[in-house]
Amino acid sequence: MHTLYRLPIKWLPLWEKAFPFVSAFNFDGESSLKVSVRFFTTLREITGKREETLEFPDCEEVTVEKVLGKLAERYGKGFVEYVYDSRTGDVKEFLQFLINGRSTSTLKGLKTELRDGDILAIIPPVGGGYAL
């Protein structure tokens, strides 16, 4: 196990510039996994953000399902009503989830594991077009 030495706070910016990989570690010596989530349309209105980075302990298995659960806790009723079916509790079928541009439907669905630095995009249904 790697040990990080405690540095005076004023040295942290210099330390991170010199050793950028260290920012992936908490100063308790535990590493963390960061996942960015991109929001569109209604979810952007609910969260008030275009993107958010969530952090999990590195030892934790992080799936799309787990990320949605954390977002539901953070954003409450509006998020839950938009993402989950009130009758079944399942994620609504009209939502698409992309990990680094790849659909989770071609992977393991909501059980797809995420890695450090992954980008999860939650895509709403798309409609419209041009009639000829």
RAZI-V292989 format. One record per residue. N is the residue number from 1. RES is the residue in one letter. OMEGA is omega in radians with two decimals (none if undefined). BURIAL is 1 if it has 24 or more other C-alpha atoms within 12 Angstrom, else 0. D_LAST is the distance of its C-alpha to the last C-alpha in whole Angstrom. Layout:
n:N res:RES omega:OMEGA burial:BURIAL d_last:D_LAST
n:N res:RES omega:OMEGA burial:BURIAL d_last:D_LAST
//
This chain:
n:1 res:M omega:-3.14 burial:0 d_last:64
n:2 res:H omega:3.11 burial:0 d_last:64
n:3 res:T omega:3.04 burial:0 d_last:65
n:4 res:L omega:3.13 burial:0 d_last:64
n:5 res:Y omega:3.11 burial:0 d_last:67
n:6 res:R omega:-3.13 burial:0 d_last:67
n:7 res:L omega:3.02 burial:0 d_last:66
n:8 res:P omega:-3.09 burial:0 d_last:67
n:9 res:I omega:-3.09 burial:0 d_last:64
n:10 res:K omega:3.14 burial:0 d_last:64
n:11 res:W omega:-3.04 burial:0 d_last:64
n:12 res:L omega:3.13 burial:0 d_last:60
n:13 res:P omega:3.12 burial:0 d_last:58
n:14 res:L omega:3.13 burial:0 d_last:60
n:15 res:W omega:-3.11 burial:0 d_last:60
n:16 res:E omega:3.08 burial:0 d_last:56
n:17 res:K omega:-3.11 burial:0 d_last:56
n:18 res:A omega:-3.08 burial:0 d_last:59
n:19 res:F omega:-3.04 burial:0 d_last:57
n:20 res:P omega:3.14 burial:0 d_last:54
n:21 res:F omega:-3.11 burial:0 d_last:54
n:22 res:V omega:-3.12 burial:1 d_last:56
n:23 res:S omega:3.09 burial:0 d_last:54
n:24 res:A omega:-3.13 burial:1 d_last:52
n:25 res:F omega:2.95 burial:1 d_last:56
n:26 res:N omega:-3.13 burial:0 d_last:57
n:27 res:F omega:2.95 burial:0 d_last:61
n:28 res:D omega:3.13 burial:0 d_last:62
n:29 res:G omega:3.13 burial:0 d_last:61
n:30 res:E omega:3.10 burial:0 d_last:59
n:31 res:S omega:-3.13 burial:1 d_last:55
n:32 res:S omega:3.13 burial:1 d_last:52
n:33 res:L omega:-3.13 burial:1 d_last:48
n:34 res:K omega:3.11 burial:1 d_last:46
n:35 res:V omega:3.07 burial:1 d_last:42
n:36 res:S omega:3.11 burial:1 d_last:39
n:37 res:V omega:3.11 burial:1 d_last:37
n:38 res:R omega:-3.11 burial:1 d_last:33
n:39 res:F omega:3.12 burial:1 d_last:32
n:40 res:F omega:3.08 burial:1 d_last:28
n:41 res:T omega:-3.02 burial:0 d_last:27
n:42 res:T omega:3.13 burial:0 d_last:29
n:43 res:L omega:3.07 burial:1 d_last:32
n:44 res:R omega:3.10 burial:0 d_last:32
n:45 res:E omega:-3.12 burial:0 d_last:33
n:46 res:I omega:-3.08 burial:0 d_last:35
n:47 res:T omega:-3.06 burial:1 d_last:37
n:48 res:G omega:-3.08 burial:0 d_last:37
n:49 res:K omega:3.00 burial:0 d_last:36
n:50 res:R omega:-3.07 burial:0 d_last:34
n:51 res:E omega:3.10 burial:0 d_last:36
n:52 res:E omega:3.08 burial:1 d_last:40
n:53 res:T omega:3.10 burial:1 d_last:42
n:54 res:L omega:-3.13 burial:1 d_last:44
n:55 res:E omega:-3.14 burial:1 d_last:48
n:56 res:F omega:3.02 burial:1 d_last:49
n:57 res:P omega:-3.08 burial:0 d_last:53
n:58 res:D omega:-3.09 burial:0 d_last:52
n:59 res:C omega:-3.10 burial:0 d_last:54
n:60 res:E omega:3.01 burial:0 d_last:52
n:61 res:E omega:-3.08 burial:0 d_last:49
n:62 res:V omega:3.11 burial:1 d_last:46
n:63 res:T omega:3.06 burial:1 d_last:42
n:64 res:V omega:3.13 burial:1 d_last:39
n:65 res:E omega:-3.14 burial:1 d_last:41
n:66 res:K omega:3.10 burial:0 d_last:43
n:67 res:V omega:3.12 burial:1 d_last:41
n:68 res:L omega:3.10 burial:1 d_last:39
n:69 res:G omega:3.13 burial:0 d_last:43
n:70 res:K omega:3.10 burial:0 d_last:44
n:71 res:L omega:3.11 burial:1 d_last:41
n:72 res:A omega:3.09 burial:0 d_last:41
n:73 res:E omega:-3.06 burial:0 d_last:45
n:74 res:R omega:-3.00 burial:0 d_last:44
n:75 res:Y omega:2.96 burial:0 d_last:41
n:76 res:G omega:-2.96 burial:0 d_last:42
n:77 res:K omega:-3.10 burial:0 d_last:41
n:78 res:G omega:3.12 burial:0 d_last:38
n:79 res:F omega:-3.11 burial:1 d_last:37
n:80 res:V omega:-3.13 burial:1 d_last:38
n:81 res:E omega:-3.13 burial:0 d_last:36
n:82 res:Y omega:-3.01 burial:1 d_last:33
n:83 res:V omega:-3.02 burial:1 d_last:34
n:84 res:Y omega:3.05 burial:1 d_last:36
n:85 res:D omega:-3.07 burial:0 d_last:36
n:86 res:S omega:-3.13 burial:0 d_last:38
n:87 res:R omega:-3.03 burial:0 d_last:39
n:88 res:T omega:-3.06 burial:0 d_last:39
n:89 res:G omega:3.12 burial:0 d_last:40
n:90 res:D omega:3.05 burial:0 d_last:38
n:91 res:V omega:-3.12 burial:1 d_last:35
n:92 res:K omega:-3.04 burial:1 d_last:32
n:93 res:E omega:-3.10 burial:0 d_last:29
n:94 res:F omega:3.13 burial:0 d_last:26
n:95 res:L omega:3.06 burial:1 d_last:28
n:96 res:Q omega:3.14 burial:1 d_last:28
n:97 res:F omega:3.12 burial:1 d_last:31
n:98 res:L omega:3.04 burial:1 d_last:31
n:99 res:I omega:-3.10 burial:1 d_last:34
n:100 res:N omega:3.09 burial:0 d_last:34
n:101 res:G omega:-3.12 burial:0 d_last:31
n:102 res:R omega:-3.09 burial:0 d_last:31
n:103 res:S omega:3.10 burial:0 d_last:30
n:104 res:T omega:3.11 burial:1 d_last:33
n:105 res:S omega:3.09 burial:0 d_last:32
n:106 res:T omega:3.13 burial:0 d_last:33
n:107 res:L omega:-3.14 burial:0 d_last:36
n:108 res:K omega:3.13 burial:0 d_last:38
n:109 res:G omega:-3.11 burial:0 d_last:36
n:110 res:L omega:3.12 burial:1 d_last:38
n:111 res:K omega:3.13 burial:0 d_last:41
n:112 res:T omega:3.13 burial:1 d_last:40
n:113 res:E omega:3.12 burial:1 d_last:43
n:114 res:L omega:3.11 burial:1 d_last:42
n:115 res:R omega:3.13 burial:1 d_last:44
n:116 res:D omega:3.10 burial:1 d_last:45
n:117 res:G omega:3.12 burial:0 d_last:43
n:118 res:D omega:3.07 burial:1 d_last:40
n:119 res:I omega:3.10 burial:1 d_last:37
n:120 res:L omega:3.09 burial:1 d_last:35
n:121 res:A omega:3.08 burial:1 d_last:32
n:122 res:I omega:-3.01 burial:1 d_last:31
n:123 res:I omega:3.09 burial:1 d_last:27
n:124 res:P omega:3.09 burial:0 d_last:25
n:125 res:P omega:-3.14 burial:0 d_last:22
n:126 res:V omega:3.14 burial:0 d_last:19
n:127 res:G omega:3.10 burial:0 d_last:16
n:128 res:G omega:-3.13 burial:0 d_last:13
n:129 res:G omega:-3.08 burial:0 d_last:10
n:130 res:Y omega:3.12 burial:0 d_last:6
n:131 res:A omega:3.12 burial:0 d_last:4
n:132 res:L omega:none burial:0 d_last:0
//
